[in-house]
């Protein structure tokens, strides 16, 4: 079979390898589609501190069960699935409390464990999520980033009628937007350029502005006479984190979704004086994946709006280049591997 290997930063090759087999409690998935995300790009550029090279990248994927191992129902063969890519120990305090997404020994497919930019991958049976009727294989590859948005919103405590501010509207910020909309919230977005701000409006933001449209020290206002029930920081840069904290109302909540590239100075006096709640959010759990699939099935999240480019497995490096080229205007690049499609 073919698989991509990120040998080192900037060195991505496609090799021919043996097809994996399903061990006890595992299945082999014939991969159909695999997304490239910002974290993948950071790994490619040598900017991700937790990648173990060499590694087969890919953690946003769907496919068809091709083989089942011992202890797994053989009748599952042929079922279409997406895969929760987190591998956890099951025995640490966080795992035992149900918060396995922050397992002390967490490994993620595509970063510390083999990923899915390949024709076949073996995965534990308990990492599978079955695609519901009407959710195709391309849709299924978007369940992972959608689940990130679901988990972030679940950490915020927002509900119907609330206003939210989203700083940064890449794929994850837009997923937060769609999840919040499904709850009945209205969202204001801050983006890097007017063009990207307009895209956020197309996705349903009630208002969107670019950073250069804000005056010195200015923060966006909530619709009407309201305030923001939560602020979602989806970039991870010092200036965007600073804006999120300044935009939060006194007593408000800031959800840190973006991954900073390193230490970030934080205006602690704002947090102390305003009694702000600053909450991190990492990945997702099984219930977040299931909710993501519900939103895809209902049409609340439409894959056509997110997927801007398709490449083949042989063209995978081109996909990474598209992600890093501002002129390409890429949002989500999918690697079409084709299994079970």
ZIJOPE-V791165 format. One line per field, one symbol per residue. ss: DSSP state (H for helix, E for strand, - for the rest). phi: phi as a letter, one per 30 degrees, with the letter a starting at -180 (. if undefined). psi: psi as a letter, one per 30 degrees, with the letter a starting at -180 (. if undefined). A space follows every 10 residues. Layout:
ss->???
phi->???
psi->???
This chain:
ss->-EEEEEEE-- EEEEEE---- -----EEEEE EEEEEE-HHH HHHH------ ----E----E EEEEEEEE-- ---HHH---E EEE--EE--- --HHHH---H HH----EEE- --E----E-E EEEEHHHEEE ------HHHH --HHHHHHHH HHHH------ --EEEEE--- HHHHHHHHHH HHH--EEEEE E--HHHHHHH HH----EEEE HHH------- -------EEE EEE----HHH HHHHHHH--- --EEEE---- -------HHH HHH---EEEE -----HHHHH HHHHHHHH-- --HHHHEEEE EEHHHHHHHH HHHH-HHH-- -EEEEE---- -
phi->.cadbddaei bcbcbcbddd cddeicbccd dcbbdccddd dddddiccdc dcddaddjbc bblbdcacce icedddejdc bcbdddcbdi bdeddddjcd dcedcebbej bcbeccdadb bcbdedcdbd ddeicddded dcdddddedd dddddcidbe idcbcccjbd ededdeeddd eddjccbcbc bdbedddddd dedkddabbc eddcdeidbd cdeicdbdda cccccjcedd dddeddddde idbccccdcd daebdbdeed dddchdccbd bbhabedddd ddddddddid cceedcdcbb bdddcededd dddcceddhd cbcccdcjdi d
psi->lkkkkjelkg jklklklkkl ljakgllkkj kekklkleee eeeefggjfg kjklkjljfj llakkfkkak gkjfffkfkk llkjgkklef fleeefffhf fhkfgkkkkf eflkagilek kklkegfkkk klkfjaeeef ffeeeeeeee eeefffglak flklkjjjha eeeeeeeeee effglkkkkk leleeeeeee eefgkfkkll effkljgkll llkbgalkfk kjjgegleee eeeeeffklk glkkjjeljk fakkkkieee eeeghkjjkl kjcllefeee eeeeeeefge kjeefejfkk llefgeeeee eeefjeffhk dkkkjjefkg .
